[in-house]
Amino acid sequence: MPRKCAPRIIESGCKGCGICARFCSGGVLEMSEDFNPRGYHHPRRREGAPCKGCRNCELLCPDLAIFVEEEGE
């Protein structure tokens, strides 16, 4: 059975570079129109898009503002 994963975004730590959304292999992430407390647009999960668990977002985020959580963690 494939594992279920979900990106967890630490909005307050994001500087809005968009790397996570650009390199998401499943197209799960997009940039929000909302601003975080630092004044940057942060990523959000696309409605209904299943995370593949590739962890590209987690590995490439320069601010460590996103991580992938597996179901049951």
N, C-alpha and C positions, 0 to 999 in steps of 0.2 A: 504494500500500500504506500503510495507517495506521501511524503511528509507534508504537513501543512505549516506554512511559514507566513510571517507578517512583518513588514518593516515597521519599526518603532522610531518615530521622529522626535528628537529633542528640539522643539521649535525655538526655544530661547537661545540655543547654542548655534543656530544656523545663520550663515552670512549670505545665503541666497545665491551661491555660485551656480547651482543647477547641475553640478557634476552627477549627483545621484540620479536625477531624472534622465539625463542624457545617456548614461551608461547602464540603465536598468534593462536587462536582457528581456524581460517580459512586458515592458511598457507599463509597469504598475504605478510608477510615480510620475507626477506632473507638478509644475510649480503653481502654487496657490496665488490667488489675487490678494489674499489677506497679508497683513504685515505681522511679523513677530515683535516682541518687545524692543528689539534692537533696530527696528525699522526696515527689515529685509523681508522680501517674499520668501516663504519657506515651501518645501515640497509637501505634497499630500498624496494620499493613495487614491488612484482612480477607482471610482465606484465599480464594484464587481470584478475587478481585475485580480486574478490569483497570483500570488507571489511564488516564483519558482525556487526561491531560496539560494540564488546564485551568489548573494552577498556582495555584488559589485558596489552597491551603494555604501555598504559598511566599509569595504576595503578602500574605496577611493575618496571618501569624505575627508577633507583636510581638517575639519573641525570636530570630528568624531561625534557628530550630531545626529547620527542615524545608526541603527543596528537592526539585525534580523533576528526575530525570535521564533523558535520552533514551537509548535503546539505542545503544551505540557511543560514548558520551561518555566 
